[in-house]
Amino acid sequence: MSIFKCKMCGGDLIIDKGSTVAECEYCGSKQTLPKLDSERKENLYDRANHFRRNNEFDKAAGIYEQILNEDTTDAEAYWSLVLCRYGIEYVEDPATRKRMPTVNRAQFTSVFDDDNYKSALRYADGYQRSLYEAEANAINEIQKGILAISQKEEPFDVFICYKETDANGRRTMDSVLANDLYHQLTQEGFKVFFSRITLEDKLGTAYEPYIFAALNSAKVMVVLGTKPEHFKAVWVKNEWSRYLSLVKQSGGKKVLIPAYRDMDPYDLPDEFSHLQAQDMSKLGFMQDLIRGIKKIVRDGESKPVVKETTVVTGGSANIAPLLKRAFMYLEDGEWQSADEYAEKVLDQDPENAEAYVAKLMAELKVTTRADLVSRTDAFEQLSNYKKALRFGDKKLQDELIGYNNAILYRKADGLANCAKSEYDFKQAEKAFLGINGFKDAEQRAADCREKANAVYMDSFYNAAFSKMGSHYIDDYEKAIKIFESIPGWKDSEHQIEICRKKIESLKAEKEEEEINAKKKNKRERIVLLIVAAVIIAAITIAILIT
């Protein structure tokens, strides 16, 4: 007998040698078994089934292929490839408590036409064949339902693939970036699949039909992330790996665009090595991406755009009214309209600094320029800020830099006020040095540097002082060495003198103790001699009397 893992729930199956079908005592599922003729093959199956149960279908498929390279007649390996291709996950039915298949990778091809399914039937025995056919029927019915729903969906232009939550269930930075991209693309008139919004009114169990429809209809997929592990997350990889397969079959009609930020591009998945990845922190990233998507999706066709268009004929004469409208929209809090009118200005004058200021204000959602200073986070990394500085005159540059530096000054001030350790004060110093020349930042940096040094010196002073309560000469000698390493700090010299006097005192006490010990030993020896003499005398008298 050998132990094998249930492919539905992962529980232990104790199976007899030569068995091809077993029933799990934990989930009650009747299932087919592989040919377990070696320990190595058993380990390969356990590993592959582990990946498949965790929905890592591509990893699992690779191991099943490895098994088939060694034994081309293993029916279970062929069937397992079918499960991977259709993304079969066995979910417990709350009513019957039985494990039912769900399809996470729908295909247009029926499972009955799948080559691996046909091979599984060819090499299966009678018991295996009946189970394979029953499961294939169930999968086929699920597929029909998915295709029926997906065919009713309108086609998408762009599919945004990203990781929504982290391990703690909190929203990721990827989600925020994807949200910004979604709104930018929808403003350009594209129909975008963005799960956070597109699927918000769908049940969790009904996601696949909509994902399937979007993957097959979208001409572009943007896979974005800020960490290597986010690109490799199970459901993220499930989406982009399926889309890569569609790209290969599309004859150049579909494109996958990887986009990264705050990470090394060499940490992107190996499958993206042949693709041109985009750095989201790069100046002009969004404009370049949108322009590229337009070329792919519209392919020369005129497509209606959501935002309003205006015909301009008079050069700079028309800029002032448009710019005024942009700032009026800002005053009313109509951020999108303000941004659109700023874009109209830039269509005529791409180097208009005031238009970039308006776009910056719309992006940060502030109604007046002075409100920029009230922002919590500095904005020196934002593209619109950089362009406003690049094309603005010195007055505008000084104004914007002043707003940004005021925010940085507040942050540095907060760090300084909360600082307790040497590291804290050094961080505050660094923050003030970053805005050197603004207000009293230079002096504040010097103060923080001085306090950091004070904390550093105090740590030595206190360490030496803590040894002075000891009754051991070694501790006072160590204290002297520490005090000597911080000459001039507080009363280090005075403490050194105290330590030396204490050492002399301890040495004197030790000498006195040694003298007293010698005297005591001498008295004890005399007493012992007297006692011995008395005993000998007593014994002698006793002998004589006897």
KOLDREN-199095 format. One record per residue (C-alpha): residue number from 1; residue in one letter; x, y, z. Coordinates in nm, 3 decimals, decimal comma. Each point is the difference from the previous one (the first is absolute). Example, Ala and Ser with C-alpha at 12.3 -4.5 7.8 and 13.67 -1.06 7.14 Angstrom:
<pts>
PT   num   residuo         X         Y         Z
PT     1         A     1,230    -0,450     0,780
PT     2         S     0,137     0,344    -0,066
</pts>
This chain:
<pts>
PT   num   residuo         X         Y         Z
PT     1         M     0,000     0,000     0,000
PT     2         S     0,116     0,357    -0,069
PT     3         I    -0,120     0,348     0,098
PT     4         F    -0,108     0,246    -0,269
PT     5         K    -0,161     0,345     0,028
PT     6         C    -0,363     0,050    -0,102
PT     7         K    -0,008     0,217    -0,310
PT     8         M    -0,319     0,173     0,119
PT     9         C     0,071     0,092     0,365
PT    10         G     0,364    -0,103     0,061
PT    11         G    -0,085    -0,262     0,264
PT    12         D     0,197    -0,325     0,028
PT    13         L    -0,118    -0,292    -0,215
PT    14         I     0,113    -0,346     0,107
PT    15         I    -0,008    -0,205    -0,319
PT    16         D     0,073    -0,361    -0,087
PT    17         K     0,265    -0,081    -0,255
PT    18         G    -0,144    -0,016    -0,352
PT    19         S    -0,317     0,201     0,084
PT    20         T    -0,111     0,250    -0,264
PT    21         V    -0,301     0,147     0,189
PT    22         A    -0,038     0,102     0,367
PT    23         E    -0,242     0,186     0,228
PT    24         C     0,123     0,271     0,241
PT    25         E    -0,119    -0,053     0,357
PT    26         Y     0,027     0,374     0,069
PT    27         C    -0,200     0,157    -0,286
PT    28         G    -0,175    -0,313    -0,131
PT    29         S     0,122     0,059    -0,356
PT    30         K     0,040    -0,300    -0,225
PT    31         Q     0,304     0,058    -0,218
PT    32         T     0,240    -0,157    -0,246
PT    33         L     0,357    -0,086     0,096
PT    34         P     0,329     0,017    -0,189
PT    35         K     0,246    -0,282    -0,063
PT    36         L     0,218     0,022     0,312
PT    37         D     0,279    -0,239    -0,097
PT    38         S     0,283     0,196     0,168
PT    39         E     0,060     0,234     0,292
PT    40         R     0,123     0,270    -0,239
PT    41         K    -0,322    -0,009    -0,201
PT    42         E    -0,205     0,015     0,320
PT    43         N     0,192     0,312     0,107
PT    44         L    -0,052     0,161    -0,340
PT    45         Y    -0,374    -0,057     0,019
PT    46         D    -0,020     0,133     0,356
PT    47         R     0,185     0,316    -0,105
PT    48         A    -0,204     0,051    -0,318
PT    49         N    -0,332    -0,059     0,178
PT    50         H     0,106     0,244     0,273
PT    51         F     0,052     0,275    -0,261
PT    52         R    -0,327    -0,083    -0,175
PT    53         R    -0,201     0,009     0,324
PT    54         N     0,153     0,346     0,062
PT    55         N    -0,105     0,111    -0,350
PT    56         E     0,360     0,023    -0,124
PT    57         F    -0,105    -0,183    -0,316
PT    58         D     0,303     0,081    -0,216
PT    59         K     0,246    -0,134     0,259
PT    60         A    -0,208    -0,312     0,043
PT    61         A    -0,028    -0,057    -0,376
PT    62         G     0,379     0,013    -0,033
PT    63         I     0,039    -0,288     0,246
PT    64         Y    -0,276    -0,208    -0,164
PT    65         E     0,183     0,045    -0,332
PT    66         Q     0,316    -0,124     0,170
PT    67         I    -0,186    -0,312     0,116
PT    68         L    -0,126    -0,064    -0,354
PT    69         N     0,353     0,033    -0,138
PT    70         E     0,086    -0,306     0,207
PT    71         D    -0,326    -0,191    -0,050
PT    72         T    -0,220     0,089    -0,298
PT    73         T    -0,272    -0,245     0,106
PT    74         D    -0,090     0,160     0,335
PT    75         A    -0,371     0,087    -0,037
PT    76         E    -0,009     0,203     0,325
PT    77         A     0,277     0,232    -0,122
PT    78         Y    -0,197     0,075    -0,319
PT    79         W    -0,316     0,064     0,203
PT    80         S     0,193     0,225     0,240
PT    81         L     0,111     0,212    -0,298
PT    82         V    -0,368     0,038    -0,091
PT    83         L    -0,069     0,127     0,353
PT    84         C     0,284     0,251    -0,034
PT    85         R    -0,108     0,124    -0,341
PT    86         Y    -0,354     0,072     0,118
PT    87         G     0,116     0,123     0,341
PT    88         I    -0,210    -0,251     0,190
PT    89         E    -0,033     0,072     0,372
PT    90         Y    -0,202    -0,234     0,221
PT    91         V    -0,221     0,203     0,236
PT    92         E    -0,215    -0,139     0,279
PT    93         D    -0,376     0,021    -0,066
PT    94         P    -0,158     0,143     0,323
PT    95         A    -0,316    -0,208    -0,053
PT    96         T     0,143    -0,344    -0,077
PT    97         R     0,353     0,051     0,149
PT    98         K     0,137    -0,158    -0,318
PT    99         R     0,286     0,141    -0,203
PT   100         M    -0,126     0,148    -0,328
PT   101         P     0,218     0,119    -0,292
PT   102         T     0,012     0,368    -0,093
PT   103         V     0,163     0,134    -0,317
PT   104         N     0,257     0,279     0,041
PT   105         R     0,143    -0,016    -0,352
PT   106         A    -0,288    -0,026    -0,242
PT   107         Q     0,074    -0,094    -0,362
PT   108         F    -0,193     0,024    -0,321
PT   109         T     0,101    -0,361    -0,066
PT   110         S    -0,222    -0,265     0,157
PT   111         V     0,169    -0,230     0,249
PT   112         F    -0,118    -0,292    -0,214
PT   113         D     0,221     0,125    -0,286
PT   114         D     0,308     0,042     0,216
PT   115         D     0,290    -0,225    -0,112
PT   116         N     0,111    -0,071     0,357
PT   117         Y    -0,354    -0,110     0,089
PT   118         K    -0,002    -0,238    -0,294
PT   119         S     0,338    -0,141     0,107
PT   120         A    -0,124    -0,045     0,356
PT   121         L    -0,292    -0,210    -0,127
PT   122         R     0,229    -0,198    -0,229
PT   123         Y     0,230    -0,117     0,283
PT   124         A    -0,260    -0,021     0,281
PT   125         D    -0,150    -0,323     0,131
PT   126         G    -0,378    -0,046     0,030
PT   127         Y    -0,029     0,156     0,348
PT   128         Q     0,211     0,302    -0,090
PT   129         R    -0,180     0,056    -0,331
PT   130         S    -0,343     0,027     0,166
PT   131         L     0,126     0,260     0,249
PT   132         Y     0,179     0,202    -0,269
PT   133         E    -0,314     0,009    -0,215
PT   134         A    -0,221     0,102     0,295
PT   135         E     0,234     0,286     0,096
PT   136         A     0,038     0,110    -0,362
PT   137         N    -0,379     0,026    -0,028
PT   138         A    -0,012     0,219     0,313
PT   139         I     0,280     0,224    -0,132
PT   140         N    -0,166     0,029    -0,339
PT   141         E    -0,328     0,117     0,157
PT   142         I     0,183     0,264     0,203
PT   143         Q     0,182     0,111    -0,315
PT   144         K    -0,329     0,044    -0,186
PT   145         G    -0,129     0,228     0,275
PT   146         I     0,317     0,209    -0,004
PT   147         L    -0,004     0,039    -0,378
PT   148         A    -0,369     0,093     0,004
PT   149         I     0,063     0,285     0,247
PT   150         S     0,323     0,116    -0,164
PT   151         Q    -0,159     0,030    -0,344
PT   152         K    -0,242     0,259     0,137
PT   153         E     0,285     0,224     0,119
PT   154         E     0,111     0,296    -0,207
PT   155         P     0,361    -0,025    -0,121
PT   156         F     0,275     0,170     0,200
PT   157         D     0,289     0,199    -0,139
PT   158         V     0,242    -0,028     0,292
PT   159         F     0,037    -0,251     0,283
PT   160         I     0,182     0,127     0,313
PT   161         C     0,165    -0,288     0,187
PT   162         Y     0,127     0,071     0,355
PT   163         K    -0,002    -0,122     0,362
PT   164         E    -0,287     0,154     0,197
PT   165         T     0,090    -0,090     0,362
PT   166         D     0,310    -0,105     0,194
PT   167         A     0,042    -0,292     0,240
PT   168         N    -0,178     0,197     0,275
PT   169         G    -0,302     0,080    -0,217
PT   170         R     0,099     0,366    -0,040
PT   171         R    -0,018     0,180    -0,331
PT   172         T     0,331     0,006    -0,190
PT   173         M     0,174     0,292    -0,165
PT   174         D    -0,051    -0,198    -0,324
PT   175         S    -0,377     0,042     0,045
PT   176         V     0,035     0,377     0,038
PT   177         L     0,217     0,026    -0,312
PT   178         A    -0,241    -0,223    -0,193
PT   179         N    -0,288     0,222     0,109
PT   180         D     0,178     0,310    -0,136
PT   181         L     0,073    -0,179    -0,328
PT   182         Y    -0,363    -0,112    -0,026
PT   183         H    -0,133     0,355     0,030
PT   184         Q     0,256     0,137    -0,246
PT   185         L    -0,091    -0,263    -0,259
PT   186         T    -0,376     0,037     0,046
PT   187         Q     0,037     0,376    -0,049
PT   188         E     0,161    -0,081    -0,334
PT   189         G    -0,311    -0,198    -0,098
PT   190         F     0,132    -0,354     0,050
PT   191         K    -0,206    -0,280     0,152
PT   192         V     0,222    -0,130     0,277
PT   193         F    -0,022    -0,317     0,209
PT   194         F     0,105     0,096     0,355
PT   195         S    -0,114    -0,266     0,247
PT   196         R    -0,044     0,239     0,293
PT   197         I    -0,271     0,186    -0,194
PT   198         T    -0,105    -0,241    -0,277
PT   199         L    -0,071    -0,288     0,239
PT   200         E    -0,126     0,199     0,299
PT   201         D    -0,362    -0,107    -0,064
PT   202         K     0,083    -0,362    -0,080
PT   203         L     0,005    -0,295     0,237
PT   204         G     0,340    -0,151     0,073
PT   205         T    -0,100    -0,334    -0,150
PT   206         A    -0,110     0,167    -0,324
PT   207         Y     0,322     0,182    -0,088
PT   208         E     0,132    -0,241    -0,263
PT   209         P    -0,254     0,074    -0,278
PT   210         Y     0,084     0,371     0,012
PT   211         I     0,374    -0,055     0,029
PT   212         F    -0,015    -0,248    -0,288
PT   213         A    -0,194     0,244    -0,218
PT   214         A     0,239     0,286     0,080
PT   215         L     0,314    -0,205    -0,064
PT   216         N    -0,124    -0,112    -0,340
PT   217         S    -0,132     0,337    -0,113
PT   218         A     0,268     0,238     0,133
PT   219         K     0,267     0,101    -0,251
PT   220         V     0,238     0,117     0,272
PT   221         M     0,081    -0,128     0,347
PT   222         V     0,196     0,223     0,239
PT   223         V     0,158    -0,205     0,280
PT   224         L     0,117     0,240     0,269
PT   225         G     0,170    -0,050     0,335
PT   226         T     0,237     0,144     0,259
PT   227         K     0,148    -0,325     0,135
PT   228         P     0,131    -0,313    -0,175
PT   229         E    -0,224    -0,224     0,210
PT   230         H    -0,309     0,193    -0,112
PT   231         F     0,064    -0,095    -0,363
PT   232         K     0,031    -0,364     0,107
PT   233         A    -0,309    -0,007     0,223
PT   234         V    -0,222    -0,295    -0,091
PT   235         W    -0,301     0,183    -0,146
PT   236         V     0,208     0,275    -0,161
PT   237         K     0,211    -0,260    -0,178
PT   238         N    -0,314    -0,194    -0,089
PT   239         E    -0,123     0,303    -0,196
PT   240         W     0,319     0,107    -0,176
PT   241         S     0,112    -0,355    -0,086
PT   242         R    -0,338    -0,065    -0,163
PT   243         Y     0,028     0,326    -0,190
PT   244         L     0,354    -0,082    -0,117
PT   245         S    -0,139    -0,318    -0,157
PT   246         L    -0,262     0,209    -0,180
PT   247         V     0,272     0,243    -0,116
PT   248         K     0,189    -0,286    -0,165
PT   249         Q    -0,315    -0,110    -0,182
PT   250         S    -0,108     0,352    -0,104
PT   251         G     0,257     0,057    -0,274
PT   252         G     0,105     0,335     0,146
PT   253         K    -0,352     0,130     0,067
PT   254         K     0,039    -0,020     0,377
PT   255         V     0,277     0,159     0,210
PT   256         L     0,106    -0,044     0,362
PT   257         I     0,174     0,298     0,164
PT   258         P     0,180    -0,052     0,334
PT   259         A     0,020     0,314     0,217
PT   260         Y     0,207     0,020     0,318
PT   261         R     0,091     0,251     0,269
PT   262         D     0,237     0,007     0,302
PT   263         M     0,168    -0,325    -0,106
PT   264         D     0,271    -0,133    -0,227
PT   265         P    -0,133    -0,091    -0,350
PT   266         Y     0,224    -0,308     0,006
PT   267         D    -0,224    -0,135     0,277
PT   268         L    -0,297    -0,019    -0,238
PT   269         P    -0,116    -0,354    -0,090
PT   270         D     0,218    -0,178    -0,258
PT   271         E    -0,305    -0,028    -0,227
PT   272         F     0,022     0,380    -0,052
PT   273         S     0,364    -0,002    -0,110
PT   274         H    -0,095     0,044    -0,368
PT   275         L    -0,241     0,287     0,075
PT   276         Q     0,071     0,372     0,033
PT   277         A    -0,073     0,084     0,366
PT   278         Q    -0,102     0,352     0,105
PT   279         D     0,128     0,188     0,307
PT   280         M    -0,300     0,169     0,166
PT   281         S     0,223     0,246     0,187
PT   282         K     0,145     0,130    -0,326
PT   283         L    -0,099     0,350    -0,107
PT   284         G    -0,277    -0,015    -0,261
PT   285         F    -0,077    -0,370     0,062
PT   286         M    -0,376     0,045    -0,011
PT   287         Q     0,001     0,204    -0,321
PT   288         D     0,232    -0,249    -0,173
PT   289         L    -0,210    -0,296     0,113
PT   290         I    -0,327     0,153    -0,113
PT   291         R     0,149     0,098    -0,335
PT   292         G     0,124    -0,356    -0,052
PT   293         I    -0,336    -0,150     0,097
PT   294         K    -0,177     0,231    -0,244
PT   295         K     0,217    -0,127    -0,283
PT   296         I    -0,072    -0,362     0,089
PT   297         V    -0,372     0,024     0,079
PT   298         R    -0,118     0,251    -0,254
PT   299         D     0,230    -0,117    -0,277
PT   300         G    -0,064     0,305    -0,213
PT   301         E    -0,375     0,006     0,064
PT   302         S    -0,162     0,309     0,144
PT   303         K    -0,154    -0,088     0,333
PT   304         P    -0,226     0,231     0,200
PT   305         V     0,177     0,159     0,292
PT   306         V    -0,180     0,081     0,321
PT   307         K     0,163     0,332     0,071
PT   308         E    -0,118     0,314    -0,178
PT   309         T     0,194     0,125    -0,300
PT   310         T     0,036     0,363    -0,103
PT   311         V     0,111     0,142    -0,334
PT   312         V     0,258     0,274     0,051
PT   313         T     0,111     0,236    -0,271
PT   314         G     0,178     0,289     0,156
PT   315         G     0,319    -0,115     0,171
PT   316         S     0,085     0,173     0,329
PT   317         A    -0,309     0,221    -0,017
PT   318         N    -0,215    -0,300     0,085
PT   319         I     0,220    -0,126     0,283
PT   320         A    -0,092     0,262     0,263
PT   321         P    -0,377    -0,076     0,003
PT   322         L     0,063    -0,375     0,012
PT   323         L     0,246     0,043     0,285
PT   324         K    -0,245     0,223     0,186
PT   325         R    -0,272    -0,265    -0,040
PT   326         A     0,240    -0,264     0,138
PT   327         F     0,065     0,202     0,315
PT   328         M    -0,371     0,079     0,038
PT   329         Y    -0,075    -0,372    -0,010
PT   330         L     0,264    -0,048     0,267
PT   331         E    -0,172     0,254     0,224
PT   332         D    -0,323    -0,199    -0,038
PT   333         G     0,176    -0,331     0,071
PT   334         E    -0,072    -0,140    -0,349
PT   335         W     0,336    -0,170    -0,033
PT   336         Q    -0,061    -0,194    -0,320
PT   337         S    -0,129     0,303    -0,190
PT   338         A     0,294     0,207     0,123
PT   339         D     0,242    -0,264    -0,123
PT   340         E    -0,173    -0,018    -0,340
PT   341         Y     0,024     0,376    -0,054
PT   342         A     0,365    -0,002     0,106
PT   343         E     0,054    -0,272    -0,264
PT   344         K    -0,164     0,224    -0,261
PT   345         V     0,250     0,271     0,086
PT   346         L     0,287    -0,250    -0,033
PT   347         D    -0,132    -0,112    -0,340
PT   348         Q     0,082     0,352    -0,120
PT   349         D     0,297     0,074     0,223
PT   350         P     0,170    -0,319     0,131
PT   351         E     0,238     0,209     0,213
PT   352         N    -0,261     0,208     0,183
PT   353         A     0,108    -0,012     0,365
PT   354         E    -0,331     0,134     0,134
PT   355         A    -0,187    -0,285    -0,167
PT   356         Y     0,223    -0,249     0,181
PT   357         V    -0,070     0,184     0,326
PT   358         A    -0,374    -0,041    -0,067
PT   359         K     0,048    -0,370    -0,070
PT   360         L     0,205    -0,034     0,319
PT   361         M    -0,275     0,167     0,201
PT   362         A    -0,264    -0,223    -0,156
PT   363         E     0,212    -0,305     0,074
PT   364         L     0,043     0,104     0,365
PT   365         K    -0,360     0,128     0,023
PT   366         V     0,074     0,350     0,130
PT   367         T    -0,210     0,304    -0,090
PT   368         T     0,271     0,270     0,030
PT   369         R     0,375     0,002    -0,046
PT   370         A     0,054     0,096     0,363
PT   371         D    -0,179    -0,318     0,101
PT   372         L     0,290    -0,201    -0,141
PT   373         V     0,193     0,077     0,316
PT   374         S    -0,265    -0,173     0,212
PT   375         R     0,060    -0,338    -0,164
PT   376         T     0,116    -0,282     0,227
PT   377         D     0,253    -0,142    -0,247
PT   378         A     0,253     0,183    -0,212
PT   379         F    -0,056    -0,009    -0,376
PT   380         E     0,348     0,046    -0,146
PT   381         Q    -0,020    -0,340    -0,173
PT   382         L    -0,320     0,078    -0,190
PT   383         S     0,034     0,044    -0,374
PT   384         N    -0,213     0,317    -0,019
PT   385         Y     0,208     0,168     0,273
PT   386         K     0,324    -0,080    -0,182
PT   387         K    -0,133     0,137    -0,328
PT   388         A    -0,132     0,316     0,165
PT   389         L     0,352     0,062     0,137
PT   390         R     0,159    -0,088    -0,331
PT   391         F    -0,206     0,245    -0,206
PT   392         G    -0,078     0,264     0,264
PT   393         D     0,186     0,325     0,069
PT   394         K     0,201     0,056     0,319
PT   395         K    -0,294     0,153     0,185
PT   396         L    -0,219    -0,303    -0,062
PT   397         Q     0,285    -0,236     0,080
PT   398         D     0,066     0,172     0,334
PT   399         E    -0,372    -0,007     0,083
PT   400         L    -0,044    -0,372    -0,068
PT   401         I     0,330    -0,097     0,162
PT   402         G    -0,103     0,206     0,303
PT   403         Y    -0,330    -0,191     0,034
PT   404         N     0,175    -0,335    -0,032
PT   405         N     0,279     0,097     0,241
PT   406         A    -0,255     0,116     0,257
PT   407         I    -0,147    -0,351     0,000
PT   408         L     0,345    -0,154     0,033
PT   409         Y     0,085     0,244     0,281
PT   410         R    -0,312    -0,107     0,193
PT   411         K     0,099    -0,364    -0,036
PT   412         A     0,357     0,071     0,112
PT   413         D    -0,130     0,202     0,295
PT   414         G    -0,226    -0,289     0,098
PT   415         L     0,295    -0,240    -0,012
PT   416         A     0,210     0,232     0,215
PT   417         N    -0,273     0,047     0,260
PT   418         C    -0,059    -0,374     0,034
PT   419         A     0,367    -0,099    -0,011
PT   420         K     0,145    -0,187     0,296
PT   421         S     0,280    -0,218    -0,135
PT   422         E     0,315     0,090    -0,190
PT   423         Y    -0,153    -0,152    -0,315
PT   424         D    -0,316     0,214     0,037
PT   425         F     0,199     0,323     0,024
PT   426         K     0,216    -0,097    -0,299
PT   427         Q    -0,312    -0,064    -0,207
PT   428         A    -0,133     0,343     0,097
PT   429         E     0,337     0,156    -0,088
PT   430         K    -0,010    -0,168    -0,340
PT   431         A    -0,353     0,131    -0,059
PT   432         F     0,104     0,359     0,083
PT   433         L     0,311    -0,024    -0,219
PT   434         G    -0,227    -0,100    -0,287
PT   435         I    -0,152     0,349     0,007
PT   436         N     0,316     0,192     0,089
PT   437         G    -0,058     0,371    -0,049
PT   438         F    -0,370    -0,014     0,086
PT   439         K    -0,085     0,196     0,318
PT   440         D     0,237    -0,114     0,278
PT   441         A     0,043    -0,351    -0,140
PT   442         E     0,381     0,027     0,013
PT   443         Q    -0,003     0,097     0,369
PT   444         R    -0,259    -0,268     0,081
PT   445         A     0,219    -0,259    -0,170
PT   446         A     0,295     0,112     0,212
PT   447         D    -0,215    -0,023     0,315
PT   448         C    -0,106    -0,354    -0,090
PT   449         R     0,360    -0,096    -0,071
PT   450         E     0,103     0,138     0,339
PT   451         K    -0,282    -0,189     0,176
PT   452         A     0,089    -0,320    -0,181
PT   453         N     0,358     0,041     0,121
PT   454         A    -0,126     0,070     0,354
PT   455         V    -0,205    -0,320    -0,001
PT   456         Y     0,302    -0,187    -0,134
PT   457         M     0,234     0,138     0,272
PT   458         D    -0,262    -0,051     0,270
PT   459         S    -0,025    -0,365    -0,092
PT   460         F     0,370    -0,042     0,085
PT   461         Y    -0,024     0,220     0,308
PT   462         N    -0,296    -0,197     0,136
PT   463         A     0,166    -0,332    -0,081
PT   464         A     0,307     0,104     0,199
PT   465         F    -0,211     0,143     0,282
PT   466         S    -0,196    -0,324     0,032
PT   467         K     0,321    -0,188     0,084
PT   468         M     0,082     0,230     0,292
PT   469         G    -0,242    -0,167     0,239
PT   470         S     0,205    -0,317    -0,009
PT   471         H     0,233    -0,142     0,269
PT   472         Y     0,247    -0,131    -0,257
PT   473         I     0,320     0,177    -0,098
PT   474         D    -0,037    -0,125    -0,363
PT   475         D    -0,330     0,186    -0,042
PT   476         Y     0,153     0,329     0,115
PT   477         E     0,297    -0,049    -0,233
PT   478         K    -0,242    -0,057    -0,289
PT   479         A    -0,195     0,311     0,103
PT   480         I     0,324     0,202    -0,009
PT   481         K     0,073    -0,119    -0,358
PT   482         I    -0,351     0,101    -0,113
PT   483         F     0,024     0,342     0,164
PT   484         E     0,341     0,051    -0,161
PT   485         S    -0,161    -0,067    -0,344
PT   486         I    -0,228     0,305     0,047
PT   487         P     0,239     0,265     0,135
PT   488         G    -0,163     0,330     0,087
PT   489         W    -0,353    -0,145     0,001
PT   490         K    -0,188     0,112     0,309
PT   491         D     0,210    -0,084     0,309
PT   492         S     0,186    -0,296    -0,149
PT   493         E     0,335     0,110     0,150
PT   494         H    -0,155     0,035     0,344
PT   495         Q    -0,157    -0,343    -0,029
PT   496         I     0,339    -0,144    -0,097
PT   497         E     0,146     0,136     0,325
PT   498         I    -0,288    -0,150     0,197
PT   499         C     0,063    -0,335    -0,167
PT   500         R     0,373     0,011     0,080
PT   501         K    -0,068     0,084     0,364
PT   502         K    -0,253    -0,279     0,016
PT   503         I     0,257    -0,241    -0,147
PT   504         E     0,254     0,106     0,267
PT   505         S    -0,265    -0,045     0,265
PT   506         L    -0,094    -0,345    -0,128
PT   507         K     0,367    -0,098    -0,016
PT   508         A     0,052     0,116     0,360
PT   509         E    -0,307    -0,193     0,107
PT   510         K     0,131    -0,302    -0,180
PT   511         E     0,344     0,027     0,166
PT   512         E    -0,162     0,038     0,341
PT   513         E    -0,220    -0,298    -0,066
PT   514         E     0,307    -0,203    -0,099
PT   515         I     0,187     0,103     0,323
PT   516         N    -0,302    -0,084     0,214
PT   517         A    -0,033    -0,330    -0,181
PT   518         K     0,365    -0,082     0,074
PT   519         K    -0,044     0,090     0,369
PT   520         K    -0,311    -0,209     0,018
PT   521         N     0,176    -0,295    -0,160
PT   522         K     0,290     0,036     0,248
PT   523         R    -0,238     0,003     0,300
PT   524         E    -0,183    -0,301    -0,137
PT   525         R     0,328    -0,191    -0,038
PT   526         I     0,102     0,082     0,362
PT   527         V    -0,336    -0,113     0,130
PT   528         L     0,030    -0,322    -0,196
PT   529         L     0,348    -0,063     0,143
PT   530         I    -0,123     0,059     0,356
PT   531         V    -0,296    -0,229    -0,054
PT   532         A     0,226    -0,265    -0,151
PT   533         A     0,240     0,027     0,296
PT   534         V    -0,285    -0,033     0,249
PT   535         I    -0,134    -0,305    -0,181
PT   536         I     0,345    -0,164    -0,009
PT   537         A     0,052     0,072     0,369
PT   538         A    -0,340    -0,145     0,085
PT   539         I     0,075    -0,313    -0,198
PT   540         T     0,343    -0,038     0,167
PT   541         I    -0,151     0,033     0,351
PT   542         A    -0,269    -0,249    -0,088
PT   543         I     0,262    -0,250    -0,116
PT   544         L     0,209     0,045     0,315
PT   545         I    -0,300    -0,047     0,227
PT   546         T    -0,100    -0,308    -0,190
</pts>
